[in-house]
Amino acid sequence: MTALCDLILVALLSGLRTRRKSELAQTVYDRMKKHFPEMDDVWMSASVLLANTYATLGDMEKASDIKLELHRSGVRKRPGLSWTTVNGQY
């Protein structure tokens, strides 16, 4: 799977969360997992987005189940890095 495809699928899940479309988000997630099972970094983001979709709709049980599954899988989030530039300096 290419980086662009990763971004598109995660963006789709994000949009579905915003639109509160949990059933469609679950379908997209399941298809991603079926067709691209080896992408741990993508699953971290996709799983969190799906859990947040359910939490947004008040389905805390499903959200909790997804986060528990993610924890049990052993996949860890890569640390992020950001900085602010002020007057051309970091």
Residue pairs with C-beta under 8 A, 6 or more apart in sequence:
1 36
1 39
1 42
6 39
6 41
6 42
9 28
9 32
9 42
9 46
10 42
10 45
10 46
10 49
12 28
13 25
13 28
13 29
13 46
13 49
13 50
13 53
14 49
16 22
16 24
16 25
16 28
16 53
17 25
17 49
17 52
17 53
17 56
20 53
20 56
20 57
21 53
22 53
22 54
22 57
22 59
25 49
25 50
25 53
26 50
29 46
29 47
29 50
32 42
32 46
33 43
33 46
36 42
40 75
41 78
43 70
43 73
43 75
44 70
44 75
44 76
44 77
44 78
47 66
47 67
47 69
47 70
48 67
48 70
50 66
51 62
51 63
51 64
51 66
51 67
51 70
52 63
54 60
54 62
54 63
54 66
55 63
83 90
84 90
